[in-house]
Amino acid sequence: MVQDIYILEENEELKKKLEYLFLNDENKYEFIDFKVDELDKILLDIPTMIIIDEDFVKDKCLEICKRIRDNEDNSITPVIIISSIWDLRHSVDTLRMSVQYYINKPIDDEYLYYIVRNMIQLIYLNRRISPLTGLPGNVQIQTEMKRRLLKKELFAILYFDLDNFKAYNDVYGFSNGDEIIKFTARVICKSIHNLKDADCFIGHVGGDDFVAIISKTDYDILCQNMILDFDSKVSKYYTQEDIDRGYVEVANRRGIIEQFPIVSISISVVEVDKDKYKNTLEIGEVSAQVKHQAKSIMGSTYIINKRKF
């Protein structure tokens, strides 16, 4: 994915410097200059990073930083301030606005390169916030959806949910339940990351719910492969006795024994194009309907929009 780094400066000097420094970098970057009156517009784009030349904006710098931090979608967007003001109190006041770095001029090229590069790497690591699966959570999932909507990309959102997972936890305990969640994450990541030329994002909503956001592909083949992989390996998390009979037994609140099938996976796919959905809420409404259809079918299954397979 291209990293969009926005630069607030008087001329294109810093932009050209960064383009030169990152010319041969293995990652893809786009450096974009903007002016103060364009701030609200660029915040809609949810930048990967914002760099501000304080000498250009002068006493508006702290106000600009506050506007960035007060924007819900950019609350975690890193900000770097470059300034010729060598004053410790001023630097601390600026950092207090949740600015990540305060760099004094003159700027050393190599120092600037590693600050920006390492910050991008840190963003990637910070997105992996689930201690169980190492995947991004709800804030990042929503941000990624909004980013693609704003860029009018054609993409699909895949929602994953485990069936009969609560019954599994009741019988085998939460520790073993965590192992199935980690197993599910591996199955999803393996299939998604094997896609060719697919700009993908995988998130862990929480519990046994996962989300993947991918560019257009053959969703049928993808879902079939994931289900095959999941169903062929999930049995190792059960005793042989439960596998042989095909279910587990759980006592309900009234003490009556109920039977629950082996854990399966339901996948709902919602394809998004620039003219179909206006915001993430609309996508969520459709996905809930599709998820309900998928959950109503016994065993591992998938639904694409409102078509059943």
N, C-alpha and C positions, 0 to 999 in steps of 0.2 A: 504494500500500500504506500502511496506517495505521502510523505509527511509535509503538511502545509505549515510553513513558518512565516508569520506575518511580522513585518518590521515597520515601526513608526519612526521615521527619520525625515530630515529635510531634503536630502537628495538620495541617490541610489548608491552611494559610496559603500555603505555597510552591506547592502544587498549584493553588490558585485563582489565584494570581498568574500562573503559566505559562499556564493556560487563557485568561486575559484577554489576555496578551501575544500569544498565537498564535491568537486568535479569528479574525482575518482573513487568516491566512497561507495561501498557496496550497497548501501540503502539509497532510496530515491527521495529527494527533497525538492520542494518548490518554495523558493523565497519570494515573498510578495510584499511590496511596499504599500503602505496605506497612510491616510491622513486622519487627523483627530475626528473630523466630522464623519468619517466612514467607520468609526469604531463599532457602532451598533450593527452595522451591516456585516462586518467581518466576524463579530461574535456569533451571528447566526450560522456561520460556516463551521463553528467549533474548531478553531485552529489547534494544531498539535502543540504550538508554542508561540508566544508573543515576545518580541524583543523591542524595547523602547529606548530611543536616544533621548535622555532627559534634557540635554542641551537644547533640543528642538522644541520640546513641549514646556520646558521651564517649570513654573509653579503649578502647572496642571498635572504633573506626573502622579502625585498621590491620588488625585481625584480620578484619573484614568485607571489606576490600579484598583481602586475601590469599585469602579463600575464593572471591571472585569470580574472581580471576586463576587460581586453581588448578583452576577448573571448566573442563573441556576445551571445552565449547560456548560459553563466555563469555570465552575468553582474549583476544578482541579487542573485547569490549563496553566502550565508553568509560565512564569513571566521573568524575563531577564532585563535589568536596567543597566544601561551603559551611560556613564556620566563623567564629567570633568570636575565635579564637586568632591574635593577631598576633605570631607568632614565626617567624623565618626558618628556624631549625633544624628546627622542627616541620613547617613547610611542605615543606622538602626531604625530610624523612623520609617524609612522606605521598606526595609525588610519586615517590619511589623505589619505591613499591608499584605503579608503572605507572598511577597516577591521571593523567588527562589535564589536569584543571584544578583549581586550589585557589583558591577565591574567598572573600575576606574580607567579613564583614558590616561595615556595612550594605550591602545589595545594591542597586546601581543597576539599575532595570528594563531600560533600553535595553541596558546592558552584558550582563545576563543573557540577554536575548533573542538577541543576536548570538552569544554564546558557544554557546548550545544550537543555534541554527540553523546556524551555521558548522560545528559539530562533526558535525551530521547530514550536511551536504554533504561533509565530509571522509570520513565513513564510506563514502558513495557512491563517492567518487573512489578510496579505498583498496581497495574491492572490485574495482576494475578493474585487477587486478594482472598480467594477461598482457601483457607488452611487445609481443607480436605482434598480438593481437586486441583488447586493451583490455577483456577480459571477466573476470569473477570465476573463481577457481580452485577446487580441491577442498575447501578448508576452508569456503568460503562456500557451495558447492553442498550439502555435507552439512548445514550449519547451516540452510539454507533448507528442505531436505527435512524435517529434524527439527521445524522451526517449524510447518510445515503439518500434519505428523502430530499434533503435540501439540494443535493447534487443531482437529483432526478435520475438516479441510477436504476437499472433493472436488476432486481435481486429477489431472493426468497428468504423467508424466515422459517426455520424448522424448529418446532417445539417438541421436546422429548419428555415423556412422563412414564414412570414405571407403574404397572398394574399389580395389585396385591402386595405392594411393598410393606404396608402397615402390618399385615398378617405375618410377613417374614420377620419383621422386627419383633413382633410379639413372641414368636417361637425361638428365634436364634439370637435375639438381643441386638442392641444398637451398635455394638462394636462390629459384628458381622454385617449389619446393615450398612455401615460405613464402607465396608469392603465392596459391597455390591454397587454403591454409589461411585466409588473410585473406578471399579470395573466398567461401569456404564460410561464414565467420562473417557476412559481409554478407547472404548469401542467407537464413540462419536469422533474423538480426535483423530483416530487412525483413518477412518473413512473420509472425513472432511479434508484432512491434510494430504490425502492421496489424490485429491482432485487436481487436474492439470489446469493451469491458467485460471484458478479460482481465487478471487479476493475474498478470503473467509475470515470469520470471527466466531469464536465459540465462547459461550458464557454459562455460568452456573447460577441459576435464579435462586436456588436454595433447595435443601432436601433432595428429592429425587427428580427435580425439574431442571431441564437444560434448554438452552437456546443456541442455534447456529444461524449465522447470517452469511449467505453465500451469493456469489454472482450466478447467473443463469447456467444451468447444467441439466443433465438427464436426471431429474429427481427420482424417477421410478427406480432406475438402476442403483442410485445412491441409497435409497431407503431399503431396497431389497437386500443389498449387501450388508447394511448395518443390522438388519433384523436377523439375517443368517448368522452373522458373527455373534450377535448377542445370544440368540437361542442355542447355539452350539456350545457355548461356554458357561452359561449361567448355572448349569447343573452342578458345577464343582463347588458351589456355595451351599449345597444341600447334602444331607445324609443320603446314603444309598436307599434307605427305607422310604424316605419321602419321594425320592426320584422314581422308585419302582411303582408307587401307588399314584404319583402324579399330583399330589396335593399335600398341604399341611393342615393340621387340625388345631383350631383355636377356640377357646371358650369365650362366648360373648358375655355381656354384663349380667345376663340372667343365668349364666352357668351352662348354657346349651352349647354343645360342641358344633362348630361350623367348619366346613371344608373350603380351603382356598387354593386355587391352582398355583403352579410354579410362577414366579415373577416373570412377567413379559414386558415388552416395551411398546408404547404407542407413540407414533410420530405424526404430527400434523404439519402440513406444508402450506404456507401462504405466499404466493408469488405477488410481488409488489412492482408496479410500474409507475411512471411519473404522473399518469392521469387517473389512477385508480384510487389512491389514498392521499388524504391531505395531511394527516398527522399520525402519530403512533397510537393514539386512542382508537382511531378507526381500524388500524391493523389489529389492535388488541381485541376488539369486538368480534372481528371475523375469525381470528385465531381461536377464540373461546368456543365459537360454534364448531369449528373444524375439530378442535380437541375433543369436544363432547361426542362428536360422531366417532372419532377414533377409539375413545374409551368405551363406547357402547359395544364394540366388537371383541369377542373373546380371543385371547392370545395376542401375540405380537402382530401389529398391523400398522398401516399408514394411510393417511388421507391427504390428497392434494386439493386444496381449496375445498370445493364441495363435491368432488368426485370420489367415489369409493373404489378401492383396489383390494 
